[in-house]
């Protein structure tokens, strides 16, 4: 009888991409990290690709060690929690209380990964969000633990506002080595042999009003109409910003994009068509804009820029750039540097 396969992330891109993007922007060679940990390059752009959980965990540690930053994972997790993540956007936008949000998270995560099991336990005095791993971690899990704690504590803090009191929260985790010293009071952290983590807090917090601005834009809720010129302009600006955040997805379809925006695909299509363009054209325009910005303002290798803007490699970016500008990426970068000089 063959042995069962190890648990895998079912949507590895959601876990790896924020870390990989931050790592690359800080000068790291993400292709080398992926190769060392035997992770296909496509894992950063294919939301359906399966990647072994242990490889993802090892890649997290690899990135932090390469940068010499023990708090790398926590820093990225905090930023991601504040900005929002497509994987939990629906849970965040539909929740009215913290308890509502956590119950939705349990359901959402079960659809996306199978290397962990999320549970919420409630007693009259204490409630806990538990993340139980279904795979044993053979190597140090500093970054993995830090990412989980930093992300969910930040989401809870942001979601319930003034109700949050760091003195009333208790985190149980294998190691706190990856958490910044000022993130929580020392008495709020307990290390143990638990295979996962537990975040406990007063049960009254479950009824606290919960609100995240992951889906909010500065325009009013009428921004999604097509009859107001200024409103539709603000909507297109919002669409472009969402595209820029997700442009590394090589095959980002209209349906997936609409889901991230919290709208029906036909509604998104009507809004875009009313402005005389198409989703594919807008995506191409954003890809060009992000490419030009990275070439002009960073020293990242062209191969890594190609990955960040959703191309399969430098050759694909070269073809696209010639179509956009009539120049090669290296030629455009040289001209930009000369212009600044």
Secondary structure, DSSP 8 states (H G I E B T S, - for coil): -------EESSHHHHHHHHHHHHHHTT--HHHHHHHTT--GGGGT-TT--EEHHHHHHHHHHHHHHHT-TTHHHHHHHHHHHH--HHHHHHHHH-SBHHHHHHHHHHHHHHHBSSEEEEEEE-SSEEEEEEEESS---S--HHHHHHHHHHHHHHHHHHHGGG--GGGEEEEES--TTS-TTSS-GGGEEE-S-SEEEEEEEGGGGGSB----TT--SS-GGGG-SS-HHHHHHHHHHHHHHHHHHTT-TT--HHHHHHHHTS-HHHHHHHHHHTT--HHHHHHHHHHHHHHHHHHH----HHHHHHHTT-SSHHHHHHHHHHHHSS-HHHHHHHHHHHH-
